[in-house]
Amino acid sequence: MTRSRGARGRSVIKTHRAQRSFGDGLIAEEIKELHETWMKQADQLLDDAEIVAAVYEALAKRHPQSRKRGRPGTPAEVVLRLLVLKHMRNWSYEVLEREVRANLVYRDFTRVGAAKTPDAKTMGKWGPALGPAVVEQIHQRIVQIARDHRVAAGRRMRVDTTVVETNIHYPTDSNLLGDGAGADPNDEESHRDCRHGGGQAA
């Protein structure tokens, strides 16, 4: 698949890894029987050229010169597979990085292979880069593939929503007290009235 090239004839964003290394082959041989059932089923689906191309185009549009300048980016097929693994396991990006680094099965499934695993900060930028429109495009393509293989009629589609990670306000005694102090003044007055006997019986 031909893609835009930089001034020196090299695109910094690619759809696939250019060449599998000797280490990749060793990993694949060691774990070929260890893939989970869903991984085997998803593997062929995630190789679909239209799905990979949709991810590639989204990554290429992050900045005006994304195709031509900067360090070589993570191939689109690897981005797609890492995000799918994250979704299936319900992991944070930090856990995703740690698990892929340590697990040969995950390395093989995501096509990271023997290469360096992208860090959590980098992976955290991919979800917003794809956005709802690209996710819907991928869903539509999956439905079309299912229809082509007579797996589903495709009249209705139920999809999970895509979310972006954010900081969570965990409930602790101290911040619950702080939340209470900042409550609606009207509610505070009602509570004060009740404490002084001014409230009405239910």
GROMACS elastic network, one bead per residue, 0.5 to 0.9 nm:
[ bonds ]
;  ai    aj funct       b0    kb
    1    15     6  0.82673   500
    2     5     6  0.88495   500
    3    11     6  0.71788   500
    3    13     6  0.86711   500
    3    14     6  0.77146   500
    3    15     6  0.87089   500
    3    67     6  0.86767   500
    4     9     6  0.86842   500
    4    10     6  0.82191   500
    4    11     6  0.61978   500
    4    13     6  0.89509   500
    4    67     6  0.66082   500
    4    68     6  0.76819   500
    5     8     6  0.75467   500
    5     9     6  0.50460   500
    5    12     6  0.79926   500
    5    67     6  0.71324   500
    5    68     6  0.63470   500
    6     9     6  0.50868   500
    6    10     6  0.50449   500
    6    11     6  0.53726   500
    6    12     6  0.76082   500
    6    67     6  0.70501   500
    6    69     6  0.71236   500
    7    10     6  0.72612   500
    7    11     6  0.88833   500
    7    68     6  0.72181   500
    7    69     6  0.89776   500
    8    11     6  0.86478   500
    8    68     6  0.89999   500
   10    13     6  0.89677   500
   10    68     6  0.74782   500
   11    14     6  0.68006   500
   11    67     6  0.58156   500
   11    68     6  0.56409   500
   11    69     6  0.81767   500
   11    72     6  0.78697   500
   12    66     6  0.75233   500
   12    67     6  0.57048   500
   12    68     6  0.58253   500
   12    69     6  0.66154   500
   12    70     6  0.68904   500
   12    71     6  0.64548   500
   12    73     6  0.59272   500
   12    74     6  0.89330   500
   13    56     6  0.75737   500
   13    59     6  0.77983   500
   13    60     6  0.68731   500
   13    66     6  0.74876   500
   13    67     6  0.57044   500
   13    68     6  0.79253   500
   13    71     6  0.89041   500
   13    72     6  0.61432   500
   13    73     6  0.52264   500
   13    74     6  0.70416   500
   13    75     6  0.63634   500
   13    76     6  0.77920   500
   14    17     6  0.71869   500
   14    18     6  0.81539   500
   14    56     6  0.71216   500
   14    67     6  0.87571   500
   14    72     6  0.83615   500
   14    73     6  0.74267   500
   14    74     6  0.74993   500
   14    76     6  0.63716   500
   14    77     6  0.87035   500
   15    18     6  0.88170   500
   15    52     6  0.66078   500
   15    53     6  0.68374   500
   15    55     6  0.82971   500
   15    56     6  0.58627   500
   15    74     6  0.87511   500
   15    75     6  0.50970   500
   15    77     6  0.59775   500
   15    78     6  0.85612   500
   16    19     6  0.85445   500
   16    52     6  0.85267   500
   16    74     6  0.87935   500
   16    75     6  0.51574   500
   16    76     6  0.62877   500
   16    77     6  0.56429   500
   16    78     6  0.75039   500
   17    20     6  0.70435   500
   17    74     6  0.84679   500
   17    75     6  0.60057   500
   17    76     6  0.87054   500
   17    77     6  0.79858   500
   17    78     6  0.81572   500
   17   111     6  0.80814   500
   17   112     6  0.88390   500
   18    75     6  0.89656   500
   20    23     6  0.80627   500
   20    24     6  0.59452   500
   20    25     6  0.73439   500
   20   113     6  0.80822   500
   20   114     6  0.88722   500
   21    24     6  0.51313   500
   21    25     6  0.66798   500
   21    26     6  0.89831   500
   21   113     6  0.82297   500
   21   114     6  0.73744   500
   21   115     6  0.86363   500
   22    25     6  0.52271   500
   22    26     6  0.65352   500
   22    27     6  0.89013   500
   22   114     6  0.84706   500
   23    26     6  0.51197   500
   23    27     6  0.62846   500
   23    28     6  0.86664   500
   23   113     6  0.72512   500
   23   114     6  0.53755   500
   23   115     6  0.85660   500
   24    27     6  0.51971   500
   24    28     6  0.61916   500
   24    29     6  0.86465   500
   24   107     6  0.88871   500
   24   108     6  0.75318   500
   24   111     6  0.85190   500
   24   112     6  0.84342   500
   24   114     6  0.53505   500
   24   115     6  0.82634   500
   25    28     6  0.51484   500
   25    29     6  0.61719   500
   25    30     6  0.86699   500
   25   113     6  0.84172   500
   25   114     6  0.89464   500
   26    29     6  0.51859   500
   26    30     6  0.62349   500
   26    31     6  0.88535   500
   27    30     6  0.52033   500
   27    31     6  0.63564   500
   27    32     6  0.83030   500
   27   104     6  0.64130   500
   27   105     6  0.80374   500
   27   107     6  0.81692   500
   27   108     6  0.68183   500
   27   113     6  0.70078   500
   27   114     6  0.76387   500
   28    31     6  0.55429   500
   28    32     6  0.55852   500
   28   104     6  0.83426   500
   28   105     6  0.81999   500
   28   108     6  0.62166   500
   28   113     6  0.82239   500
   29    32     6  0.55360   500
   29    33     6  0.86918   500
   30    33     6  0.80593   500
   30    34     6  0.85800   500
   30   104     6  0.84235   500
   30   105     6  0.89702   500
   31    34     6  0.51047   500
   31    35     6  0.71013   500
   31   104     6  0.70785   500
   31   105     6  0.60800   500
   31   108     6  0.80976   500
   32    35     6  0.66460   500
   32   105     6  0.83067   500
   32   108     6  0.89022   500
   33    36     6  0.86830   500
   34   105     6  0.69070   500
   35    38     6  0.81799   500
   35    39     6  0.60122   500
   35    40     6  0.64671   500
   35   105     6  0.64430   500
   35   106     6  0.86284   500
   35   109     6  0.79135   500
   36    39     6  0.52465   500
   36    40     6  0.65298   500
   36    41     6  0.89075   500
   37    40     6  0.52524   500
   37    41     6  0.63940   500
   37    42     6  0.86659   500
   38    41     6  0.50550   500
   38    42     6  0.59468   500
   38    43     6  0.83625   500
   39    42     6  0.50643   500
   39    43     6  0.58055   500
   39   109     6  0.71101   500
   40    43     6  0.52579   500
   40    44     6  0.74739   500
   40   109     6  0.88087   500
   41    44     6  0.65434   500
   41    45     6  0.72053   500
   42    45     6  0.51189   500
   42    46     6  0.60169   500
   42    47     6  0.86781   500
   43    46     6  0.54102   500
   43    47     6  0.65815   500
   43    81     6  0.88444   500
   43   109     6  0.73386   500
   44    47     6  0.52001   500
   44    48     6  0.70508   500
   45    48     6  0.56092   500
   45    51     6  0.86136   500
   45   142     6  0.77592   500
   45   145     6  0.82909   500
   46    49     6  0.83185   500
   46    51     6  0.69843   500
   46    52     6  0.72948   500
   46    77     6  0.76770   500
   46    80     6  0.76834   500
   46    81     6  0.72594   500
   47    50     6  0.87728   500
   47    51     6  0.76512   500
   47    52     6  0.70006   500
   47    77     6  0.75653   500
   48    51     6  0.55179   500
   48    52     6  0.63977   500
   48    53     6  0.86354   500
   49    52     6  0.52485   500
   49    53     6  0.59542   500
   49    54     6  0.86146   500
   50    54     6  0.61728   500
   50    55     6  0.88151   500
   50   138     6  0.82688   500
   50   141     6  0.75876   500
   51    54     6  0.52038   500
   51    55     6  0.66058   500
   51    56     6  0.87686   500
   51    77     6  0.88446   500
   51    80     6  0.86547   500
   51   137     6  0.80694   500
   51   138     6  0.57213   500
   51   141     6  0.70033   500
   51   142     6  0.83535   500
   52    55     6  0.52660   500
   52    56     6  0.62071   500
   52    57     6  0.87665   500
   52    76     6  0.60880   500
   52    77     6  0.57058   500
   52    80     6  0.72560   500
   52   138     6  0.89230   500
   53    57     6  0.61211   500
   53    58     6  0.86043   500
   53    76     6  0.76048   500
   53    77     6  0.87217   500
   54    57     6  0.53076   500
   54    58     6  0.63553   500
   54    59     6  0.88013   500
   54    76     6  0.87145   500
   54   130     6  0.86623   500
   54   134     6  0.65740   500
   54   135     6  0.89055   500
   54   137     6  0.75310   500
   54   138     6  0.72996   500
   55    58     6  0.51852   500
   55    59     6  0.62911   500
   55    60     6  0.86327   500
   55    76     6  0.57458   500
   55    77     6  0.78038   500
   55    79     6  0.78559   500
   55    80     6  0.68834   500
   55   130     6  0.67216   500
   55   134     6  0.72388   500
   55   135     6  0.88873   500
   55   138     6  0.86182   500
   56    59     6  0.52382   500
   56    60     6  0.61367   500
   56    61     6  0.87710   500
   56    75     6  0.77558   500
   56    76     6  0.50390   500
   56    77     6  0.81226   500
   57    60     6  0.50154   500
   57    61     6  0.62966   500
   57    76     6  0.87836   500
   57   130     6  0.89249   500
   58    61     6  0.53220   500
   58    62     6  0.68000   500
   58   129     6  0.62516   500
   58   130     6  0.54003   500
   58   131     6  0.83010   500
   58   134     6  0.72301   500
   59    62     6  0.56379   500
   59    63     6  0.85722   500
   59    66     6  0.77110   500
   59    67     6  0.86518   500
   59    76     6  0.76391   500
   59   126     6  0.76133   500
   59   129     6  0.62842   500
   59   130     6  0.70294   500
   60    63     6  0.71307   500
   60    64     6  0.81612   500
   60    65     6  0.81166   500
   60    66     6  0.53068   500
   60    67     6  0.54928   500
   61    64     6  0.65093   500
   61    65     6  0.82514   500
   61    66     6  0.66253   500
   61    67     6  0.80516   500
   61   129     6  0.82051   500
   62    65     6  0.85299   500
   62    66     6  0.65053   500
   62   129     6  0.63012   500
   62   130     6  0.89865   500
   63    66     6  0.50632   500
   63    67     6  0.84327   500
   64    67     6  0.79337   500
   64    68     6  0.89956   500
   65    68     6  0.54350   500
   65    69     6  0.57138   500
   65    70     6  0.83961   500
   66    69     6  0.58223   500
   66    70     6  0.72276   500
   67    70     6  0.85093   500
   69    72     6  0.84473   500
   70    73     6  0.81495   500
   72    75     6  0.86625   500
   73    76     6  0.86706   500
   74    77     6  0.84222   500
   74    78     6  0.66180   500
   74    79     6  0.65514   500
   74   118     6  0.76204   500
   75    78     6  0.54387   500
   75    79     6  0.64266   500
   75    80     6  0.88270   500
   76    79     6  0.50387   500
   76    80     6  0.61342   500
   76    81     6  0.86471   500
   77    80     6  0.51750   500
   77    81     6  0.62498   500
   77    82     6  0.86347   500
   77   110     6  0.78997   500
   77   111     6  0.75406   500
   78    81     6  0.52041   500
   78    82     6  0.60480   500
   78    83     6  0.85514   500
   78   110     6  0.55379   500
   78   111     6  0.56288   500
   78   112     6  0.64134   500
   79    82     6  0.52954   500
   79    83     6  0.62313   500
   79    84     6  0.86501   500
   79   110     6  0.80376   500
   79   123     6  0.78617   500
   79   126     6  0.74430   500
   80    83     6  0.53416   500
   80    84     6  0.62376   500
   80    85     6  0.87397   500
   80   110     6  0.80711   500
   81    84     6  0.50115   500
   81    85     6  0.61316   500
   81    86     6  0.85524   500
   81   109     6  0.72714   500
   81   111     6  0.75899   500
   82    85     6  0.51242   500
   82    86     6  0.61680   500
   82    87     6  0.86469   500
   82    96     6  0.79002   500
   82   100     6  0.86794   500
   82   106     6  0.87591   500
   82   109     6  0.86408   500
   82   110     6  0.55897   500
   82   111     6  0.87132   500
   82   112     6  0.87503   500
   82   123     6  0.84186   500
   83    86     6  0.50022   500
   83    87     6  0.61786   500
   83    88     6  0.86257   500
   83    96     6  0.89847   500
   83   123     6  0.82644   500
   83   126     6  0.82596   500
   83   127     6  0.78334   500
   84    87     6  0.50893   500
   84    88     6  0.61215   500
   84    89     6  0.86019   500
   84   110     6  0.87924   500
   85    88     6  0.51060   500
   85    89     6  0.61069   500
   85    90     6  0.82153   500
   85    91     6  0.84210   500
   85    96     6  0.79749   500
   85   106     6  0.81507   500
   85   109     6  0.87120   500
   85   110     6  0.77395   500
   86    89     6  0.53520   500
   86    90     6  0.56519   500
   86    91     6  0.52429   500
   86    92     6  0.71416   500
   86    93     6  0.73768   500
   86    95     6  0.86935   500
   86    96     6  0.61502   500
   87    91     6  0.69254   500
   88    91     6  0.81002   500
   89    96     6  0.87176   500
   91    94     6  0.78921   500
   91    95     6  0.58107   500
   91    96     6  0.59912   500
   92    95     6  0.52701   500
   92    96     6  0.61502   500
   92    97     6  0.86994   500
   92   120     6  0.85440   500
   92   165     6  0.78021   500
   93    97     6  0.61466   500
   93    98     6  0.86473   500
   93   119     6  0.82405   500
   93   121     6  0.76935   500
   93   123     6  0.66423   500
   93   124     6  0.64052   500
   93   165     6  0.86934   500
   94    97     6  0.52744   500
   94    98     6  0.63777   500
   94    99     6  0.87178   500
   94   119     6  0.78498   500
   94   120     6  0.51223   500
   94   121     6  0.82297   500
   95    98     6  0.50934   500
   95    99     6  0.59924   500
   95   100     6  0.84730   500
   95   120     6  0.82610   500
   96    99     6  0.52837   500
   96   100     6  0.60776   500
   96   101     6  0.84433   500
   96   120     6  0.75035   500
   97   100     6  0.54580   500
   97   101     6  0.61281   500
   97   102     6  0.87174   500
   97   117     6  0.67499   500
   97   118     6  0.69499   500
   97   119     6  0.60140   500
   97   120     6  0.58152   500
   97   123     6  0.85153   500
   98   101     6  0.52619   500
   98   102     6  0.63217   500
   98   103     6  0.86692   500
   98   117     6  0.88426   500
   98   119     6  0.88854   500
   98   120     6  0.88144   500
   99   102     6  0.52339   500
   99   103     6  0.59045   500
   99   106     6  0.75664   500
  100   103     6  0.52882   500
  100   104     6  0.74055   500
  100   105     6  0.82413   500
  100   106     6  0.53241   500
  100   107     6  0.56475   500
  100   110     6  0.83891   500
  100   112     6  0.83347   500
  100   117     6  0.70048   500
  101   104     6  0.79260   500
  101   106     6  0.82726   500
  101   107     6  0.72245   500
  101   116     6  0.79848   500
  101   117     6  0.60259   500
  102   106     6  0.84406   500
  102   107     6  0.83847   500
  103   106     6  0.54678   500
  103   107     6  0.63156   500
  103   108     6  0.88442   500
  104   108     6  0.61680   500
  104   109     6  0.86158   500
  104   113     6  0.77396   500
  104   114     6  0.89019   500
  105   108     6  0.52270   500
  105   109     6  0.61780   500
  105   110     6  0.86077   500
  106   109     6  0.50977   500
  106   110     6  0.59857   500
  106   111     6  0.82965   500
  106   112     6  0.82149   500
  106   113     6  0.85569   500
  107   110     6  0.54485   500
  107   111     6  0.60066   500
  107   112     6  0.50286   500
  107   114     6  0.74633   500
  107   115     6  0.87798   500
  107   117     6  0.83522   500
  108   111     6  0.51056   500
  108   112     6  0.63985   500
  108   113     6  0.51886   500
  108   114     6  0.85806   500
  109   112     6  0.77866   500
  109   113     6  0.82370   500
  110   113     6  0.75519   500
  111   114     6  0.87890   500
  111   115     6  0.88632   500
  112   115     6  0.56522   500
  112   116     6  0.72026   500
  112   117     6  0.64398   500
  112   118     6  0.86993   500
  113   116     6  0.82535   500
  113   117     6  0.86546   500
  114   117     6  0.86149   500
  116   119     6  0.88516   500
  118   121     6  0.83417   500
  118   122     6  0.64318   500
  118   123     6  0.66140   500
  119   122     6  0.54813   500
  119   123     6  0.63681   500
  119   124     6  0.86988   500
  120   123     6  0.50793   500
  120   124     6  0.59822   500
  120   125     6  0.89296   500
  121   124     6  0.51548   500
  121   125     6  0.69728   500
  122   125     6  0.56272   500
  122   126     6  0.73044   500
  123   126     6  0.54291   500
  123   127     6  0.77238   500
  124   127     6  0.64751   500
  124   128     6  0.79713   500
  124   164     6  0.83714   500
  124   165     6  0.79612   500
  125   128     6  0.59195   500
  125   129     6  0.63003   500
  126   130     6  0.62599   500
  126   131     6  0.86980   500
  127   130     6  0.53824   500
  127   131     6  0.63275   500
  127   162     6  0.81892   500
  127   163     6  0.80873   500
  127   164     6  0.67587   500
  128   131     6  0.50720   500
  128   132     6  0.84685   500
  128   163     6  0.88302   500
  128   164     6  0.69898   500
  130   133     6  0.74940   500
  130   134     6  0.55258   500
  130   135     6  0.68053   500
  131   134     6  0.57996   500
  131   135     6  0.64504   500
  131   136     6  0.88613   500
  131   162     6  0.81065   500
  132   135     6  0.50546   500
  132   136     6  0.60655   500
  132   137     6  0.85606   500
  132   161     6  0.84396   500
  132   162     6  0.69842   500
  133   136     6  0.51962   500
  133   137     6  0.62356   500
  133   138     6  0.87660   500
  134   138     6  0.62087   500
  134   139     6  0.85874   500
  135   138     6  0.51213   500
  135   139     6  0.62291   500
  135   140     6  0.86741   500
  135   162     6  0.78563   500
  136   140     6  0.61158   500
  136   141     6  0.85874   500
  136   159     6  0.86668   500
  137   140     6  0.51436   500
  137   141     6  0.62859   500
  137   142     6  0.87163   500
  138   141     6  0.50966   500
  138   142     6  0.62302   500
  138   143     6  0.87202   500
  139   142     6  0.50715   500
  139   143     6  0.62824   500
  139   144     6  0.86652   500
  139   157     6  0.85151   500
  139   159     6  0.76492   500
  140   143     6  0.51325   500
  140   144     6  0.62483   500
  140   145     6  0.87278   500
  140   157     6  0.85752   500
  141   145     6  0.62094   500
  141   146     6  0.85942   500
  142   145     6  0.51051   500
  142   146     6  0.61957   500
  142   147     6  0.86424   500
  143   146     6  0.50135   500
  143   147     6  0.61799   500
  143   148     6  0.85986   500
  143   152     6  0.75308   500
  143   153     6  0.84757   500
  143   154     6  0.59475   500
  143   157     6  0.77026   500
  144   147     6  0.50477   500
  144   148     6  0.61006   500
  144   149     6  0.86295   500
  144   152     6  0.88928   500
  144   154     6  0.73599   500
  145   148     6  0.50120   500
  145   149     6  0.62580   500
  145   150     6  0.84929   500
  145   151     6  0.83885   500
  146   149     6  0.52120   500
  146   150     6  0.60044   500
  146   152     6  0.54923   500
  146   153     6  0.78017   500
  146   154     6  0.76254   500
  147   151     6  0.58140   500
  147   152     6  0.52172   500
  147   153     6  0.55998   500
  147   154     6  0.62082   500
  148   151     6  0.76543   500
  148   152     6  0.85605   500
  149   152     6  0.79729   500
  150   153     6  0.69670   500
  151   154     6  0.88477   500
  152   155     6  0.83390   500
  153   156     6  0.81082   500
  154   157     6  0.66108   500
  165   168     6  0.89262   500
  169   172     6  0.89547   500
  169   175     6  0.87051   500
  170   175     6  0.83697   500
  171   174     6  0.83644   500
  171   175     6  0.65834   500
  171   176     6  0.62110   500
  172   175     6  0.55219   500
  172   176     6  0.59691   500
  172   177     6  0.85241   500
  173   176     6  0.52725   500
  173   177     6  0.62487   500
  173   178     6  0.87515   500
  174   177     6  0.52316   500
  174   178     6  0.63700   500
  174   179     6  0.87528   500
  175   179     6  0.59835   500
  175   180     6  0.84449   500
  176   180     6  0.61700   500
  176   181     6  0.86461   500
  177   180     6  0.50689   500
  177   181     6  0.63005   500
  177   182     6  0.88250   500
  178   181     6  0.50786   500
  178   182     6  0.64543   500
  178   183     6  0.88715   500
  179   182     6  0.52109   500
  179   183     6  0.63714   500
  180   183     6  0.51615   500
  180   184     6  0.87747   500
  181   184     6  0.88489   500
  181   188     6  0.88483   500
  182   185     6  0.81253   500
  183   186     6  0.85466   500
  183   187     6  0.71714   500
  183   188     6  0.70210   500
  184   187     6  0.53065   500
  184   188     6  0.64083   500
  184   189     6  0.88783   500
  185   189     6  0.61841   500
  185   190     6  0.86047   500
  186   189     6  0.51433   500
  186   190     6  0.63187   500
  186   191     6  0.87125   500
  187   190     6  0.50341   500
  187   191     6  0.62507   500
  187   192     6  0.86206   500
  188   191     6  0.50837   500
  188   192     6  0.61340   500
  188   193     6  0.85975   500
  189   193     6  0.60845   500
  189   194     6  0.85526   500
  190   193     6  0.51117   500
  190   194     6  0.62740   500
  190   195     6  0.87169   500
  190   198     6  0.85948   500
  190   199     6  0.72793   500
  191   194     6  0.50903   500
  191   195     6  0.62554   500
  191   196     6  0.87707   500
  191   199     6  0.81649   500
  192   195     6  0.50662   500
  192   196     6  0.63197   500
  192   197     6  0.85895   500
  192   198     6  0.81510   500
  192   199     6  0.86326   500
  193   196     6  0.51983   500
  193   197     6  0.60697   500
  193   199     6  0.53807   500
  194   197     6  0.50511   500
  194   198     6  0.53009   500
  194   200     6  0.77039   500
  195   198     6  0.73802   500
  195   199     6  0.78188   500
  196   199     6  0.78082   500
  197   200     6  0.80369   500
